[in-house]
Each structure stands twice: as structure tokens, then as C-alpha cells.
Amino acid sequence: MALPNILSSHYSRALSARAVTESGVSMSKANCYVNIDVEMPHATHIMMMGKEVHIGVALDPSVGTHDASAGVKVNVPEMELQRGTGETNPIQKVHGFFTVEFDKQVAAGLGNLLAGIV
């Protein structure tokens, strides 16, 4: 598949960001870079159907010990498997949450960006 078309690209800093999984692993960072791309699928895409917002956050290395029993085995479409790693179905997924905190100006700008997409 060809790469999606990037309609706009934005970057800023977050006051903090944190990702935590139910399997015991977490990642966080203060004053981190955040990249936000608004993308449209290339004509060859079969999964991406319309505009999408992709948010990338630079976090510190993970801490904690992964408990494999906290995950579930799922089958994903072959095209979603990581190439070059030998990954095969079923793969293990874990639940978790991600939070990001922005200052008021950045949060307002992100809100305006997202409101303009829908």
C-alpha cells in the first residue's frame, strides 16, 4: 500500500503524557513532543476509509514487567501484522489507557483542529 496523503502536519509540546497497560508496563514523559497529522487514505488503502488524525508522542522507555497472562489473543488482518518481525496470528493485546496534558493554548488549538475535521 502507498502511504496516506498528509493533509496537514502540526507539532507542539505536551506538559505530560503517560501510557499504562493492564499488563504492568508504563511509559511517560514530561514536556514531550507531540506530532499530529491529518491524513486521507491513498486510493490503494482498504482499511483507512476517510480522514484520520494520527497523534505521535515521544515517551521515555517503558518501565515495569509485562505479565503475559493479562493479555488476550486476537486475530488481526494480515496487513496489520508487523513486517520483518515474524509476527503471526493470533497476537497478544492488552488493555490500557493513555493521557496527555496540554497547556490551555495548545489544547484550544488542538480542539480547533479536530473541530475542523468533522
Steps between C-alpha positions, in 0.01 A plus 500: 500500500609854437536740788194712586478858384593741779256792481665692783770442755532669839729469798514638848595402852288337766543577868496125563397171344458153648404159367416215739408141412311247709797267450724709728696714254492880484670782311494871574673827425474860612536788254483261203464556128163423342457462123151515351429413137166525323501228235287373214537149360680433174274340239662159569404497871235252598489558878531879518174637360501871574680776685695388803696683767827332594662613824857406583656566840865452594508308831782375719583125493250268664520399864345203676474133422256373238261234632404296192198354679341849509455501123261335258573326170336657195517451126570813299495549123826374345585852378512624862769253606845653545714422199847360551433386858348162427178605676212258435139467611376482763684791662480610859335830586462668836267773618626826638457872491685803371480854634656817370487841667535822299512861610185699422625652173614170352180325613289773338698468175456122500128545563473736203694257280278206594180705463605592146542136400146375564 
